[in-house]
Amino acid sequence: MLEGTSDSIQSISDALAFGNRSYFYTCFRKQMGISPSEYRKKYGKL
């Protein structure tokens, strides 16, 4: 979703049923080693 859409990170977090954006950031960073916004800058196609 971060790569293929221009949806906000908040919208993506909500769509994935995270309680809040902060928790999504924490989980994403733990798994990927970078923040969602860093990931989008690096790998986003839009």
PQR file of N, CA, C, O and H, with PARSE charges and radii, in Angstrom:
ATOM      1  N   MET A   1       0.826  -1.197   0.000 -0.4000 1.5000
ATOM      2  CA  MET A   1       0.000   0.000   0.000 -0.0000 2.0000
ATOM      3  C   MET A   1       0.869   1.260   0.000  0.5500 1.7000
ATOM      4  O   MET A   1       0.509   2.265  -0.612 -0.5500 1.4000
ATOM      5  N   LEU A   2       1.991   1.206   0.673 -0.4000 1.5000
ATOM      6  CA  LEU A   2       2.884   2.366   0.690 -0.0000 2.0000
ATOM      7  C   LEU A   2       3.534   2.580  -0.674  0.5500 1.7000
ATOM      8  O   LEU A   2       3.813   3.715  -1.062 -0.5500 1.4000
ATOM      9  H   LEU A   2       2.284   0.389   1.171  0.4000 1.0000
ATOM     10  N   GLU A   3       3.771   1.497  -1.394 -0.4000 1.5000
ATOM     11  CA  GLU A   3       4.413   1.598  -2.700 -0.0000 2.0000
ATOM     12  C   GLU A   3       3.444   2.022  -3.799  0.5500 1.7000
ATOM     13  O   GLU A   3       3.798   2.817  -4.669 -0.5500 1.4000
ATOM     14  H   GLU A   3       3.544   0.576  -1.079  0.4000 1.0000
ATOM     15  N   GLY A   4       2.238   1.500  -3.760 -0.4000 1.5000
ATOM     16  CA  GLY A   4       1.359   1.642  -4.908 -0.0000 2.0000
ATOM     17  C   GLY A   4       0.223   2.631  -4.796  0.5500 1.7000
ATOM     18  O   GLY A   4      -0.553   2.781  -5.739 -0.5500 1.4000
ATOM     19  H   GLY A   4       1.950   0.854  -3.053  0.4000 1.0000
ATOM     20  N   THR A   5       0.103   3.316  -3.665 -0.4000 1.5000
ATOM     21  CA  THR A   5      -0.960   4.306  -3.527 -0.0000 2.0000
ATOM     22  C   THR A   5      -0.387   5.599  -2.984  0.5500 1.7000
ATOM     23  O   THR A   5       0.725   5.634  -2.458 -0.5500 1.4000
ATOM     24  H   THR A   5       0.734   3.194  -2.899  0.4000 1.0000
ATOM     25  N   SER A   6      -1.157   6.650  -3.121 -0.4000 1.5000
ATOM     26  CA  SER A   6      -0.772   7.927  -2.513 -0.0000 2.0000
ATOM     27  C   SER A   6      -1.601   8.178  -1.252  0.5500 1.7000
ATOM     28  O   SER A   6      -1.624   9.293  -0.731 -0.5500 1.4000
ATOM     29  H   SER A   6      -2.060   6.622  -3.549  0.4000 1.0000
ATOM     30  N   ASP A   7      -2.276   7.142  -0.768 -0.4000 1.5000
ATOM     31  CA  ASP A   7      -3.059   7.266   0.463 -0.0000 2.0000
ATOM     32  C   ASP A   7      -2.148   7.693   1.608  0.5500 1.7000
ATOM     33  O   ASP A   7      -0.970   7.338   1.649 -0.5500 1.4000
ATOM     34  H   ASP A   7      -2.257   6.236  -1.191  0.4000 1.0000
ATOM     35  N   SER A   8      -2.705   8.449   2.522 -0.4000 1.5000
ATOM     36  CA  SER A   8      -1.921   8.885   3.672 -0.0000 2.0000
ATOM     37  C   SER A   8      -1.555   7.675   4.538  0.5500 1.7000
ATOM     38  O   SER A   8      -2.211   6.634   4.491 -0.5500 1.4000
ATOM     39  H   SER A   8      -3.662   8.737   2.489  0.4000 1.0000
ATOM     40  N   ILE A   9      -0.518   7.837   5.311 -0.4000 1.5000
ATOM     41  CA  ILE A   9      -0.104   6.765   6.206 -0.0000 2.0000
ATOM     42  C   ILE A   9      -1.193   6.508   7.237  0.5500 1.7000
ATOM     43  O   ILE A   9      -1.389   5.369   7.660 -0.5500 1.4000
ATOM     44  H   ILE A   9       0.014   8.683   5.350  0.4000 1.0000
ATOM     45  N   GLN A  10      -1.896   7.545   7.641 -0.4000 1.5000
ATOM     46  CA  GLN A  10      -3.026   7.386   8.566 -0.0000 2.0000
ATOM     47  C   GLN A  10      -4.106   6.514   7.929  0.5500 1.7000
ATOM     48  O   GLN A  10      -4.640   5.619   8.583 -0.5500 1.4000
ATOM     49  H   GLN A  10      -1.736   8.471   7.297  0.4000 1.0000
ATOM     50  N   SER A  11      -4.429   6.762   6.678 -0.4000 1.5000
ATOM     51  CA  SER A  11      -5.446   5.967   5.974 -0.0000 2.0000
ATOM     52  C   SER A  11      -5.020   4.508   5.855  0.5500 1.7000
ATOM     53  O   SER A  11      -5.831   3.599   6.033 -0.5500 1.4000
ATOM     54  H   SER A  11      -3.995   7.489   6.146  0.4000 1.0000
ATOM     55  N   ILE A  12      -3.752   4.294   5.556 -0.4000 1.5000
ATOM     56  CA  ILE A  12      -3.237   2.931   5.452 -0.0000 2.0000
ATOM     57  C   ILE A  12      -3.302   2.243   6.806  0.5500 1.7000
ATOM     58  O   ILE A  12      -3.709   1.085   6.903 -0.5500 1.4000
ATOM     59  H   ILE A  12      -3.093   5.032   5.411  0.4000 1.0000
ATOM     60  N   SER A  13      -2.905   2.953   7.842 -0.4000 1.5000
ATOM     61  CA  SER A  13      -2.973   2.425   9.205 -0.0000 2.0000
ATOM     62  C   SER A  13      -4.403   2.030   9.568  0.5500 1.7000
ATOM     63  O   SER A  13      -4.634   0.963  10.136 -0.5500 1.4000
ATOM     64  H   SER A  13      -2.575   3.893   7.763  0.4000 1.0000
ATOM     65  N   ASP A  14      -5.350   2.890   9.241 -0.4000 1.5000
ATOM     66  CA  ASP A  14      -6.762   2.599   9.510 -0.0000 2.0000
ATOM     67  C   ASP A  14      -7.246   1.393   8.704  0.5500 1.7000
ATOM     68  O   ASP A  14      -7.958   0.538   9.231 -0.5500 1.4000
ATOM     69  H   ASP A  14      -5.162   3.757   8.780  0.4000 1.0000
ATOM     70  N   ALA A  15      -6.864   1.324   7.440 -0.4000 1.5000
ATOM     71  CA  ALA A  15      -7.292   0.219   6.577 -0.0000 2.0000
ATOM     72  C   ALA A  15      -6.749  -1.123   7.068  0.5500 1.7000
ATOM     73  O   ALA A  15      -7.373  -2.164   6.865 -0.5500 1.4000
ATOM     74  H   ALA A  15      -6.285   2.018   7.012  0.4000 1.0000
ATOM     75  N   LEU A  16      -5.597  -1.090   7.707 -0.4000 1.5000
ATOM     76  CA  LEU A  16      -4.990  -2.312   8.224 -0.0000 2.0000
ATOM     77  C   LEU A  16      -5.396  -2.604   9.658  0.5500 1.7000
ATOM     78  O   LEU A  16      -4.877  -3.528  10.285 -0.5500 1.4000
ATOM     79  H   LEU A  16      -5.090  -0.244   7.872  0.4000 1.0000
ATOM     80  N   ALA A  17      -6.330  -1.810  10.174 -0.4000 1.5000
ATOM     81  CA  ALA A  17      -6.938  -2.001  11.499 -0.0000 2.0000
ATOM     82  C   ALA A  17      -5.952  -1.837  12.665  0.5500 1.7000
ATOM     83  O   ALA A  17      -6.088  -2.496  13.695 -0.5500 1.4000
ATOM     84  H   ALA A  17      -6.752  -1.060   9.665  0.4000 1.0000
ATOM     85  N   PHE A  18      -4.963  -0.956  12.494 -0.4000 1.5000
ATOM     86  CA  PHE A  18      -4.109  -0.609  13.624 -0.0000 2.0000
ATOM     87  C   PHE A  18      -4.874   0.369  14.502  0.5500 1.7000
ATOM     88  O   PHE A  18      -5.688   1.148  14.006 -0.5500 1.4000
ATOM     89  H   PHE A  18      -4.853  -0.420  11.657  0.4000 1.0000
ATOM     90  N   GLY A  19      -4.616   0.331  15.796 -0.4000 1.5000
ATOM     91  CA  GLY A  19      -5.321   1.204  16.731 -0.0000 2.0000
ATOM     92  C   GLY A  19      -5.048   2.676  16.487  0.5500 1.7000
ATOM     93  O   GLY A  19      -5.936   3.517  16.630 -0.5500 1.4000
ATOM     94  H   GLY A  19      -3.955  -0.301  16.199  0.4000 1.0000
ATOM     95  N   ASN A  20      -3.810   2.980  16.116 -0.4000 1.5000
ATOM     96  CA  ASN A  20      -3.451   4.360  15.800 -0.0000 2.0000
ATOM     97  C   ASN A  20      -2.190   4.366  14.939  0.5500 1.7000
ATOM     98  O   ASN A  20      -1.513   3.350  14.782 -0.5500 1.4000
ATOM     99  H   ASN A  20      -3.089   2.297  16.000  0.4000 1.0000
ATOM    100  N   ARG A  21      -1.902   5.532  14.391 -0.4000 1.5000
ATOM    101  CA  ARG A  21      -0.769   5.645  13.479 -0.0000 2.0000
ATOM    102  C   ARG A  21       0.556   5.375  14.191  0.5500 1.7000
ATOM    103  O   ARG A  21       1.465   4.781  13.611 -0.5500 1.4000
ATOM    104  H   ARG A  21      -2.453   6.357  14.518  0.4000 1.0000
ATOM    105  N   SER A  22       0.662   5.801  15.421 -0.4000 1.5000
ATOM    106  CA  SER A  22       1.893   5.604  16.180 -0.0000 2.0000
ATOM    107  C   SER A  22       2.226   4.118  16.323  0.5500 1.7000
ATOM    108  O   SER A  22       3.381   3.719  16.168 -0.5500 1.4000
ATOM    109  H   SER A  22      -0.077   6.283  15.893  0.4000 1.0000
ATOM    110  N   TYR A  23       1.226   3.313  16.614 -0.4000 1.5000
ATOM    111  CA  TYR A  23       1.443   1.867  16.739 -0.0000 2.0000
ATOM    112  C   TYR A  23       1.837   1.270  15.394  0.5500 1.7000
ATOM    113  O   TYR A  23       2.705   0.399  15.336 -0.5500 1.4000
ATOM    114  H   TYR A  23       0.288   3.637  16.740  0.4000 1.0000
ATOM    115  N   PHE A  24       1.211   1.727  14.315 -0.4000 1.5000
ATOM    116  CA  PHE A  24       1.585   1.274  12.973 -0.0000 2.0000
ATOM    117  C   PHE A  24       3.051   1.603  12.697  0.5500 1.7000
ATOM    118  O   PHE A  24       3.798   0.745  12.228 -0.5500 1.4000
ATOM    119  H   PHE A  24       0.506   2.434  14.363  0.4000 1.0000
ATOM    120  N   TYR A  25       3.469   2.840  12.986 -0.4000 1.5000
ATOM    121  CA  TYR A  25       4.864   3.234  12.797 -0.0000 2.0000
ATOM    122  C   TYR A  25       5.801   2.312  13.573  0.5500 1.7000
ATOM    123  O   TYR A  25       6.805   1.842  13.037 -0.5500 1.4000
ATOM    124  H   TYR A  25       2.862   3.537  13.367  0.4000 1.0000
ATOM    125  N   THR A  26       5.467   2.059  14.832 -0.4000 1.5000
ATOM    126  CA  THR A  26       6.306   1.226  15.686 -0.0000 2.0000
ATOM    127  C   THR A  26       6.449  -0.184  15.117  0.5500 1.7000
ATOM    128  O   THR A  26       7.557  -0.711  15.017 -0.5500 1.4000
ATOM    129  H   THR A  26       4.651   2.441  15.267  0.4000 1.0000
ATOM    130  N   CYS A  27       5.328  -0.785  14.747 -0.4000 1.5000
ATOM    131  CA  CYS A  27       5.353  -2.141  14.184 -0.0000 2.0000
ATOM    132  C   CYS A  27       6.092  -2.181  12.849  0.5500 1.7000
ATOM    133  O   CYS A  27       6.874  -3.098  12.595 -0.5500 1.4000
ATOM    134  H   CYS A  27       4.428  -0.357  14.829  0.4000 1.0000
ATOM    135  N   PHE A  28       5.846  -1.196  12.008 -0.4000 1.5000
ATOM    136  CA  PHE A  28       6.480  -1.152  10.697 -0.0000 2.0000
ATOM    137  C   PHE A  28       7.989  -1.008  10.838  0.5500 1.7000
ATOM    138  O   PHE A  28       8.747  -1.720  10.179 -0.5500 1.4000
ATOM    139  H   PHE A  28       5.211  -0.452  12.215  0.4000 1.0000
ATOM    140  N   ARG A  29       8.427  -0.089  11.693 -0.4000 1.5000
ATOM    141  CA  ARG A  29       9.852   0.133  11.888 -0.0000 2.0000
ATOM    142  C   ARG A  29      10.537  -1.119  12.457  0.5500 1.7000
ATOM    143  O   ARG A  29      11.665  -1.442  12.086 -0.5500 1.4000
ATOM    144  H   ARG A  29       7.811   0.489  12.228  0.4000 1.0000
ATOM    145  N   LYS A  30       9.844  -1.813  13.355 -0.4000 1.5000
ATOM    146  CA  LYS A  30      10.405  -3.027  13.945 -0.0000 2.0000
ATOM    147  C   LYS A  30      10.614  -4.100  12.864  0.5500 1.7000
ATOM    148  O   LYS A  30      11.632  -4.792  12.867 -0.5500 1.4000
ATOM    149  H   LYS A  30       8.927  -1.551  13.657  0.4000 1.0000
ATOM    150  N   GLN A  31       9.660  -4.236  11.951 -0.4000 1.5000
ATOM    151  CA  GLN A  31       9.746  -5.251  10.897 -0.0000 2.0000
ATOM    152  C   GLN A  31      10.706  -4.860   9.768  0.5500 1.7000
ATOM    153  O   GLN A  31      11.480  -5.689   9.289 -0.5500 1.4000
ATOM    154  H   GLN A  31       8.833  -3.674  11.948  0.4000 1.0000
ATOM    155  N   MET A  32      10.647  -3.593   9.350 -0.4000 1.5000
ATOM    156  CA  MET A  32      11.358  -3.174   8.146 -0.0000 2.0000
ATOM    157  C   MET A  32      12.671  -2.429   8.426  0.5500 1.7000
ATOM    158  O   MET A  32      13.524  -2.332   7.544 -0.5500 1.4000
ATOM    159  H   MET A  32      10.019  -2.920   9.740  0.4000 1.0000
ATOM    160  N   GLY A  33      12.836  -1.912   9.624 -0.4000 1.5000
ATOM    161  CA  GLY A  33      14.056  -1.191   9.954 -0.0000 2.0000
ATOM    162  C   GLY A  33      14.053   0.277   9.580  0.5500 1.7000
ATOM    163  O   GLY A  33      15.002   1.003   9.877 -0.5500 1.4000
ATOM    164  H   GLY A  33      12.144  -1.991  10.341  0.4000 1.0000
ATOM    165  N   ILE A  34      12.979   0.717   8.923 -0.4000 1.5000
ATOM    166  CA  ILE A  34      12.808   2.129   8.572 -0.0000 2.0000
ATOM    167  C   ILE A  34      11.345   2.499   8.781  0.5500 1.7000
ATOM    168  O   ILE A  34      10.483   1.627   8.886 -0.5500 1.4000
ATOM    169  H   ILE A  34      12.209   0.127   8.681  0.4000 1.0000
ATOM    170  N   SER A  35      11.073   3.792   8.839 -0.4000 1.5000
ATOM    171  CA  SER A  35       9.697   4.246   9.042 -0.0000 2.0000
ATOM    172  C   SER A  35       8.885   4.094   7.762  0.5500 1.7000
ATOM    173  O   SER A  35       9.456   3.968   6.678 -0.5500 1.4000
ATOM    174  H   SER A  35      11.773   4.501   8.754  0.4000 1.0000
ATOM    175  N   PRO A  36       7.556   4.103   7.877 -0.5600 1.5000
ATOM    176  CA  PRO A  36       6.723   4.026   6.669  0.2800 2.0000
ATOM    177  C   PRO A  36       7.014   5.154   5.678  0.5500 1.7000
ATOM    178  O   PRO A  36       7.030   4.919   4.470 -0.5500 1.4000
ATOM    179  N   SER A  37       7.241   6.363   6.166 -0.4000 1.5000
ATOM    180  CA  SER A  37       7.518   7.479   5.254 -0.0000 2.0000
ATOM    181  C   SER A  37       8.872   7.310   4.563  0.5500 1.7000
ATOM    182  O   SER A  37       9.006   7.648   3.387 -0.5500 1.4000
ATOM    183  H   SER A  37       7.228   6.554   7.147  0.4000 1.0000
ATOM    184  N   GLU A  38       9.868   6.795   5.270 -0.4000 1.5000
ATOM    185  CA  GLU A  38      11.164   6.513   4.646 -0.0000 2.0000
ATOM    186  C   GLU A  38      11.016   5.423   3.590  0.5500 1.7000
ATOM    187  O   GLU A  38      11.605   5.505   2.512 -0.5500 1.4000
ATOM    188  H   GLU A  38       9.758   6.520   6.226  0.4000 1.0000
ATOM    189  N   TYR A  39      10.224   4.404   3.909 -0.4000 1.5000
ATOM    190  CA  TYR A  39       9.975   3.314   2.967 -0.0000 2.0000
ATOM    191  C   TYR A  39       9.311   3.853   1.698  0.5500 1.7000
ATOM    192  O   TYR A  39       9.709   3.505   0.586 -0.5500 1.4000
ATOM    193  H   TYR A  39       9.745   4.337   4.784  0.4000 1.0000
ATOM    194  N   ARG A  40       8.316   4.687   1.869 -0.4000 1.5000
ATOM    195  CA  ARG A  40       7.604   5.247   0.712 -0.0000 2.0000
ATOM    196  C   ARG A  40       8.548   6.081  -0.149  0.5500 1.7000
ATOM    197  O   ARG A  40       8.496   5.994  -1.376 -0.5500 1.4000
ATOM    198  H   ARG A  40       7.993   4.969   2.772  0.4000 1.0000
ATOM    199  N   LYS A  41       9.398   6.879   0.463 -0.4000 1.5000
ATOM    200  CA  LYS A  41      10.356   7.682  -0.306 -0.0000 2.0000
ATOM    201  C   LYS A  41      11.313   6.790  -1.096  0.5500 1.7000
ATOM    202  O   LYS A  41      11.659   7.092  -2.238 -0.5500 1.4000
ATOM    203  H   LYS A  41       9.439   6.950   1.460  0.4000 1.0000
ATOM    204  N   LYS A  42      11.730   5.700  -0.479 -0.4000 1.5000
ATOM    205  CA  LYS A  42      12.710   4.807  -1.098 -0.0000 2.0000
ATOM    206  C   LYS A  42      12.104   3.912  -2.171  0.5500 1.7000
ATOM    207  O   LYS A  42      12.712   3.709  -3.222 -0.5500 1.4000
ATOM    208  H   LYS A  42      11.449   5.455   0.449  0.4000 1.0000
ATOM    209  N   TYR A  43      10.905   3.371  -1.916 -0.4000 1.5000
ATOM    210  CA  TYR A  43      10.330   2.346  -2.789 -0.0000 2.0000
ATOM    211  C   TYR A  43       9.041   2.760  -3.506  0.5500 1.7000
ATOM    212  O   TYR A  43       8.552   2.029  -4.367 -0.5500 1.4000
ATOM    213  H   TYR A  43      10.412   3.536  -1.062  0.4000 1.0000
ATOM    214  N   GLY A  44       8.504   3.896  -3.167 -0.4000 1.5000
ATOM    215  CA  GLY A  44       7.232   4.312  -3.772 -0.0000 2.0000
ATOM    216  C   GLY A  44       7.362   4.555  -5.263  0.5500 1.7000
ATOM    217  O   GLY A  44       8.387   5.033  -5.749 -0.5500 1.4000
ATOM    218  H   GLY A  44       8.902   4.490  -2.467  0.4000 1.0000
ATOM    219  N   LYS A  45       6.310   4.219  -5.967 -0.4000 1.5000
ATOM    220  CA  LYS A  45       6.306   4.364  -7.412 -0.0000 2.0000
ATOM    221  C   LYS A  45       5.523   5.583  -7.858  0.5500 1.7000
ATOM    222  O   LYS A  45       5.537   5.925  -9.041 -0.5500 1.4000
ATOM    223  H   LYS A  45       5.477   3.831  -5.572  0.4000 1.0000
ATOM    224  N   LEU A  46       4.847   6.238  -6.943 -0.4000 1.5000
ATOM    225  CA  LEU A  46       4.029   7.402  -7.306 -0.0000 2.0000
ATOM    226  C   LEU A  46       4.780   8.690  -7.098  0.5500 1.7000
ATOM    227  O   LEU A  46       4.242   9.767  -7.353 -0.5500 1.4000
ATOM    228  H   LEU A  46       4.836   5.959  -5.983  0.4000 1.0000
TER
END
